[in-house]
Amino acid sequence: MVDDACNKLRVTYLSIVNSGISPLSLNTSTSIKVYNSIVIPKALYGCELWTSISTED
C-alpha cells in the first residue's frame, strides 16, 4: 500500500511536469500550492486504511 502511494505521488508529479508546468518555471509559492493541492492529496487518498498494514508490507 505504501509503495502504491509512492507510485501515485511520482506519477502525479511527473504528469504535471510533463504537461508543461515545470516547478523551475513557477514561483516557489505557486509550486508549493500546486504540490500541496494536487500531488499530496492524490498520494494520501485511502491512507486511513494504512493502519491495517503488517510489518511485511
N, CA and C atoms as an extended XYZ file, in Angstrom:
171
Properties=species:S:1:pos:R:3:atomname:S:1:resname:S:1:resid:I:1 pbc="F F F"
N         0.817       -1.198        0.000 N   MET     1
C         0.000        0.000        0.000 CA  MET     1
C         0.858        1.259        0.000 C   MET     1
N         1.898        1.256        0.780 N   VAL     2
C         2.769        2.421        0.834 CA  VAL     2
C         3.467        2.601       -0.509 C   VAL     2
N         3.875        1.497       -1.114 N   ASP     3
C         4.501        1.572       -2.435 CA  ASP     3
C         3.533        2.137       -3.467 C   ASP     3
N         2.264        1.759       -3.359 N   ASP     4
C         1.256        2.295       -4.275 CA  ASP     4
C         1.129        3.804       -4.115 C   ASP     4
N         1.138        4.278       -2.875 N   ALA     5
C         1.042        5.714       -2.623 CA  ALA     5
C         2.256        6.443       -3.184 C   ALA     5
N         3.432        5.859       -3.022 N   CYS     6
C         4.655        6.468       -3.570 CA  CYS     6
C         4.595        6.529       -5.087 C   CYS     6
N         4.095        5.463       -5.687 N   ASN     7
C         3.966        5.456       -7.143 CA  ASN     7
C         2.957        6.489       -7.617 C   ASN     7
N         1.828        6.626       -6.906 N   LYS     8
C         0.838        7.639       -7.258 CA  LYS     8
C         1.442        9.031       -7.168 C   LYS     8
N         2.203        9.272       -6.115 N   LEU     9
C         2.841       10.571       -5.934 CA  LEU     9
C         3.788       10.852       -7.095 C   LEU     9
N         4.603        9.884       -7.436 N   ARG    10
C         5.576       10.040       -8.523 CA  ARG    10
C         4.874       10.277       -9.859 C   ARG    10
N         3.867        9.460      -10.165 N   VAL    11
C         3.151        9.576      -11.433 CA  VAL    11
C         2.419       10.909      -11.523 C   VAL    11
N         1.782       11.330      -10.447 N   THR    12
C         1.067       12.600      -10.452 CA  THR    12
C         2.019       13.760      -10.664 C   THR    12
N         3.121       13.756       -9.944 N   TYR    13
C         4.117       14.819      -10.092 CA  TYR    13
C         4.658       14.857      -11.519 C   TYR    13
N         5.014       13.702      -12.057 N   LEU    14
C         5.564       13.659      -13.412 CA  LEU    14
C         4.532       14.055      -14.461 C   LEU    14
N         3.269       13.730      -14.249 N   SER    15
C         2.246       14.134      -15.212 CA  SER    15
C         2.068       15.646      -15.222 C   SER    15
N         2.209       16.273      -14.062 N   ILE    16
C         2.138       17.736      -14.004 CA  ILE    16
C         3.333       18.340      -14.729 C   ILE    16
N         4.513       17.813      -14.466 N   VAL    17
C         5.728       18.323      -15.111 CA  VAL    17
C         5.669       18.090      -16.623 C   VAL    17
N         5.219       16.921      -17.047 N   ASN    18
C         5.146       16.610      -18.478 CA  ASN    18
C         4.075       17.410      -19.205 C   ASN    18
N         3.113       17.960      -18.468 N   SER    19
C         2.087       18.784      -19.103 CA  SER    19
C         2.593       20.190      -19.396 C   SER    19
N         3.811       20.471      -18.985 N   GLY    20
C         4.403       21.773      -19.281 CA  GLY    20
C         4.533       22.680      -18.080 C   GLY    20
N         4.064       22.230      -16.933 N   ILE    21
C         4.172       23.030      -15.715 CA  ILE    21
C         5.410       22.565      -14.964 C   ILE    21
N         6.495       23.238      -15.182 N   SER    22
C         7.746       22.873      -14.529 CA  SER    22
C         7.889       23.633      -13.219 C   SER    22
N         8.279       22.948      -12.156 N   PRO    23
C         8.482       23.640      -10.877 CA  PRO    23
C         9.530       24.744      -10.972 C   PRO    23
N        10.461       24.602      -11.886 N   LEU    24
C        11.506       25.615      -12.033 CA  LEU    24
C        10.990       26.881      -12.706 C   LEU    24
N         9.906       26.755      -13.482 N   SER    25
C         9.365       27.923      -14.163 CA  SER    25
C         8.302       28.641      -13.339 C   SER    25
N         7.870       28.039      -12.242 N   LEU    26
C         6.841       28.641      -11.391 CA  LEU    26
C         7.467       29.380      -10.219 C   LEU    26
N         6.720       30.327       -9.709 N   ASN    27
C         7.068       30.970       -8.456 CA  ASN    27
C         7.081       29.879       -7.381 C   ASN    27
N         7.965       29.982       -6.424 N   THR    28
C         8.087       28.958       -5.381 CA  THR    28
C         6.775       28.737       -4.642 C   THR    28
N         6.082       29.807       -4.279 N   SER    29
C         4.825       29.649       -3.539 CA  SER    29
C         3.755       28.987       -4.406 C   SER    29
N         3.738       29.284       -5.691 N   THR    30
C         2.786       28.646       -6.600 CA  THR    30
C         3.100       27.166       -6.752 C   THR    30
N         4.364       26.844       -6.868 N   SER    31
C         4.787       25.449       -6.983 CA  SER    31
C         4.384       24.652       -5.746 C   SER    31
N         4.560       25.238       -4.580 N   ILE    32
C         4.177       24.579       -3.325 CA  ILE    32
C         2.666       24.392       -3.260 C   ILE    32
N         1.897       25.401       -3.690 N   LYS    33
C         0.438       25.292       -3.678 CA  LYS    33
C        -0.039       24.183       -4.612 C   LYS    33
N         0.559       24.084       -5.794 N   VAL    34
C         0.196       23.019       -6.732 CA  VAL    34
C         0.515       21.658       -6.122 C   VAL    34
N         1.688       21.524       -5.558 N   TYR    35
C         2.111       20.261       -4.947 CA  TYR    35
C         1.184       19.874       -3.797 C   TYR    35
N         0.881       20.833       -2.917 N   ASN    36
C         0.038       20.545       -1.751 CA  ASN    36
C        -1.424       20.319       -2.112 C   ASN    36
N        -1.902       20.917       -3.197 N   SER    37
C        -3.319       20.778       -3.530 CA  SER    37
C        -3.609       19.646       -4.507 C   SER    37
N        -2.599       19.174       -5.235 N   ILE    38
C        -2.841       18.119       -6.220 CA  ILE    38
C        -2.072       16.841       -5.902 C   ILE    38
N        -0.786       16.957       -5.697 N   VAL    39
C         0.061       15.773       -5.561 CA  VAL    39
C        -0.159       15.073       -4.224 C   VAL    39
N        -0.069       15.796       -3.139 N   ILE    40
C        -0.200       15.194       -1.804 CA  ILE    40
C        -1.567       14.540       -1.591 C   ILE    40
N        -2.694       15.216       -1.895 N   PRO    41
C        -3.986       14.544       -1.687 CA  PRO    41
C        -4.138       13.255       -2.493 C   PRO    41
N        -3.625       13.248       -3.712 N   LYS    42
C        -3.724       12.031       -4.525 CA  LYS    42
C        -2.908       10.900       -3.912 C   LYS    42
N        -1.740       11.213       -3.388 N   ALA    43
C        -0.893       10.185       -2.774 CA  ALA    43
C        -1.479        9.674       -1.464 C   ALA    43
N        -2.133       10.543       -0.714 N   LEU    44
C        -2.648       10.156        0.598 CA  LEU    44
C        -4.064        9.597        0.567 C   LEU    44
N        -4.685        9.560       -0.611 N   TYR    45
C        -6.041        9.034       -0.711 CA  TYR    45
C        -6.069        7.591       -0.204 C   TYR    45
N        -6.898        7.319        0.758 N   GLY    46
C        -7.026        5.990        1.333 CA  GLY    46
C        -6.030        5.686        2.434 C   GLY    46
N        -5.273        6.669        2.875 N   CYS    47
C        -4.232        6.405        3.873 CA  CYS    47
C        -4.804        5.998        5.228 C   CYS    47
N        -6.076        6.274        5.462 N   GLU    48
C        -6.658        5.853        6.732 CA  GLU    48
C        -6.698        4.332        6.835 C   GLU    48
N        -6.543        3.643        5.730 N   LEU    49
C        -6.513        2.182        5.726 CA  LEU    49
C        -5.124        1.632        5.999 C   LEU    49
N        -4.125        2.487        6.046 N   TRP    50
C        -2.754        2.039        6.244 CA  TRP    50
C        -2.537        1.424        7.620 C   TRP    50
N        -3.412        1.673        8.565 N   THR    51
C        -3.230        1.121        9.906 CA  THR    51
C        -3.337       -0.398        9.906 C   THR    51
N        -3.934       -0.953        8.854 N   SER    52
C        -4.066       -2.411        8.783 CA  SER    52
C        -2.880       -3.067        8.079 C   SER    52
N        -1.858       -2.298        7.742 N   ILE    53
C        -0.681       -2.841        7.058 CA  ILE    53
C         0.191       -3.589        8.059 C   ILE    53
N         0.608       -4.774        7.663 N   SER    54
C         1.506       -5.538        8.529 CA  SER    54
C         2.941       -5.080        8.309 C   SER    54
N         3.850       -5.559        9.142 N   THR    55
C         5.250       -5.152        9.023 CA  THR    55
C         5.890       -5.693        7.755 C   THR    55
N         5.333       -6.755        7.177 N   GLU    56
C         5.878       -7.289        5.927 CA  GLU    56
C         5.542       -6.414        4.737 C   GLU    56
N         4.449       -5.639        4.817 N   ASP    57
C         4.037       -4.771        3.711 CA  ASP    57
C         4.954       -3.586        3.676 C   ASP    57
